C-alpha cells in the first residue's frame, strides 16, 4: 500500500502561518492582560518599588533558569520526532523534574549562604523567599508545557500561557480597588496564578497520556540530559545577556533607575508575542521534516517575523509619548528614549532566535551555545562600560549593540556552517506580505465561521479528536 504523502512545504508553511496566527491571538490576549496588569502596577507603585519588584522577580527567574537544565527545547524535538512512545517521554520528564527541583534547592541554599540575594535585591528576607517560592512550580509547568508543545496540543498550551495572565490581572484589579497593591501583594498574586496554571496544565497532560503508560527510561533520560546540558550553558548565558542590566543598574546606580529600565524593557519586549506564536509551532512541526524542508519553512517564518515585528516596532516608536503616558504615566517619560533604543535590538535578536530552530533541528546544541556565550560576553562588556556612566540609556545601548553582534554572528553561522543564504532568512519578500495578509484573512474567516456555528465535516472530525489538534 502506498504511504500517504506529506503536503508540500508551501502548504505546510501556510498551515504554520494559520496555526501561528491562532497562537498569536492567544498571546495577544496574554499581552493585553499583562499590559493592563503592568499599567496598574506602574501607576500604583513608586518608581523605586517598581525597581525592587523587577529585581526580586528577575532573581527568581535567574535561579529557575539555572535549574531547569534546558530540557524543554530538547524534549520538544524528541517528542515531535515520535521515536518513542509518549509515555516514555512523559515519565522520564517528570523524573527529571525532581532532579531539577533538587538543583533549585541547592542554588537557594548556596545563594542564601553567600548573601547574594540580600546584596542584589533587598534586605527583606520574606520578600526574597516569596519571590523564590515560584521556582518549583515553574519547573513543573516548564516540563508539562514541553509535552503539550511536542505533541502539537497548541490550543491547550496557549491556554496555559494566557490563564495566569488573566488570573493575575483579575487579582491585581481587586488589589487596586482595595488599595492593597504592593511588592508583597504582587509576588503573592504571581505565585497563586502560576500554581493554578500548573494544576490546569497537568490536567491537560493527563487527558493525552495516562499515568499508567508512563515509564522512566534511563537511556532516554541520559540522552535528553546529554543534549540539554550543552545547550543549557548557552541558555544561562542568554539569561544574563538579557537581564544583566538590572543587576549592573542595582550595583552602580539606584533602584529608581532599575524601575525606569524595567518599564522601558517590558514595553520593548512586547514584540515577544510574535516570537512565541511562531516558535511554539515551529519546533515540533520542523522536527519531522528533512533539512531542506525545515530550512524552507524556517526561512519563511523568519522573514514574516521580521516583517511583522519591524512594523510593530515602527508603530511603537511613532506613538511612544502617548504609549508611555498610558502605559506608566508622566513619571516614566525618561523611559521613552531607552525604549526606542531597545526596539531595533529586540527585532534583530528575536529574528535570530527563530533561526535557532534549525540548530535544534540538526541537534547542533554546541553551536547554538557558542553563539549565545559569545553574545553574553559582549553584553557583559558593554554593560560594564556604559551603565556606570550613562545609567538607563547606557543599558539600552548596551542591549542593542549586543544584539547587533548576535545578528552578525547568526548571519555568519547560517552562511558558513549551514551553507544557507542569510538573505533568504532576514530580507522579507513581497510574497511574505501577501502570506501574512492571507493568513490574517483566513483566520478571520475561520473565526467568523466558527462563531456562526457553521462547521464543515472535516472541521468536525478534527475538532472531535479530543487532543487539542494542531490548531488553536
DAGI-V862906 format. One record per backbone hydrogen bond with DSSP energy under -1.0 kcal/mol. CO is the residue of the C=O (numbers start at 1). NH is the residue of the N-H. If there is no record, write none. Layout:
BEGIN
co & nh
CO & NH
CO & NH
END
This chain:
BEGIN
co & nh
8 & 12
9 & 13
10 & 14
11 & 15
12 & 16
13 & 17
14 & 18
15 & 19
16 & 20
17 & 21
18 & 22
19 & 23
20 & 24
21 & 25
22 & 26
23 & 27
24 & 28
25 & 29
26 & 30
27 & 31
28 & 32
29 & 33
30 & 34
31 & 35
32 & 36
33 & 37
34 & 38
35 & 39
36 & 40
37 & 41
38 & 42
39 & 43
41 & 45
46 & 50
47 & 51
48 & 52
49 & 53
50 & 54
51 & 55
52 & 56
53 & 57
54 & 58
55 & 59
56 & 60
57 & 61
58 & 62
59 & 63
60 & 64
61 & 65
62 & 66
63 & 67
64 & 68
68 & 71
71 & 75
72 & 76
73 & 77
74 & 78
75 & 79
76 & 80
77 & 81
85 & 89
86 & 90
87 & 91
87 & 215
88 & 92
89 & 93
90 & 94
91 & 95
92 & 96
93 & 97
94 & 98
95 & 99
96 & 100
97 & 101
98 & 102
99 & 103
100 & 104
101 & 105
102 & 106
103 & 107
104 & 108
105 & 109
106 & 110
107 & 111
108 & 112
109 & 113
110 & 114
111 & 116
115 & 119
116 & 120
117 & 121
123 & 125
124 & 128
125 & 129
126 & 130
127 & 131
128 & 132
129 & 133
131 & 134
132 & 135
134 & 138
135 & 139
136 & 140
137 & 141
138 & 142
139 & 143
140 & 144
141 & 145
142 & 146
143 & 147
144 & 148
145 & 149
146 & 150
147 & 151
148 & 153
149 & 152
152 & 154
153 & 157
154 & 158
155 & 159
156 & 160
157 & 161
158 & 162
159 & 163
162 & 166
163 & 167
164 & 168
165 & 169
166 & 170
167 & 171
168 & 172
169 & 173
170 & 174
171 & 175
172 & 176
173 & 177
174 & 178
175 & 180
182 & 186
183 & 187
184 & 188
185 & 189
186 & 190
187 & 191
188 & 192
189 & 193
190 & 194
191 & 195
192 & 196
193 & 197
194 & 198
195 & 199
196 & 200
197 & 201
198 & 202
199 & 203
200 & 204
201 & 205
202 & 206
203 & 207
205 & 209
210 & 213
211 & 214
217 & 221
218 & 222
219 & 223
220 & 224
221 & 225
222 & 226
223 & 227
224 & 228
225 & 229
227 & 231
228 & 232
229 & 233
231 & 235
232 & 236
233 & 237
234 & 238
235 & 239
236 & 240
237 & 241
238 & 242
239 & 243
240 & 244
244 & 248
245 & 249
246 & 250
247 & 251
248 & 252
249 & 253
254 & 258
255 & 259
256 & 260
257 & 261
258 & 262
259 & 263
260 & 264
261 & 265
262 & 266
263 & 267
264 & 268
265 & 269
267 & 270
268 & 271
269 & 272
270 & 273
271 & 274
272 & 276
273 & 277
274 & 278
275 & 279
276 & 280
278 & 282
279 & 283
281 & 285
282 & 286
283 & 287
286 & 289
290 & 294
291 & 295
292 & 296
293 & 297
294 & 298
295 & 299
296 & 300
297 & 301
298 & 302
299 & 303
300 & 304
301 & 305
302 & 306
303 & 307
304 & 308
305 & 309
306 & 310
307 & 311
308 & 312
309 & 313
310 & 314
311 & 315
312 & 316
313 & 317
314 & 318
315 & 319
317 & 320
319 & 323
320 & 324
321 & 325
322 & 326
323 & 327
324 & 328
324 & 329
329 & 332
330 & 333
332 & 335
333 & 336
335 & 339
336 & 340
337 & 341
338 & 342
339 & 343
342 & 346
343 & 347
344 & 348
345 & 349
346 & 350
347 & 351
348 & 352
349 & 353
350 & 354
351 & 355
354 & 357
355 & 358
356 & 360
357 & 361
358 & 362
359 & 364
363 & 365
364 & 368
365 & 369
366 & 370
367 & 371
368 & 372
369 & 373
370 & 374
371 & 375
372 & 376
373 & 377
374 & 378
375 & 379
376 & 380
377 & 381
378 & 382
379 & 383
380 & 384
381 & 385
382 & 386
383 & 387
386 & 390
387 & 391
391 & 395
392 & 396
393 & 397
394 & 398
395 & 399
396 & 400
397 & 401
398 & 402
399 & 403
400 & 404
401 & 405
402 & 406
403 & 407
404 & 408
405 & 409
406 & 410
407 & 411
408 & 412
409 & 413
410 & 414
411 & 415
412 & 416
413 & 417
413 & 418
414 & 420
421 & 424
422 & 425
422 & 426
423 & 427
429 & 433
430 & 434
431 & 435
432 & 436
433 & 437
434 & 438
435 & 439
436 & 440
437 & 441
438 & 442
439 & 443
440 & 444
441 & 445
442 & 446
443 & 447
444 & 448
445 & 449
446 & 450
447 & 451
448 & 452
449 & 454
456 & 460
457 & 461
458 & 462
459 & 463
460 & 464
462 & 465
END
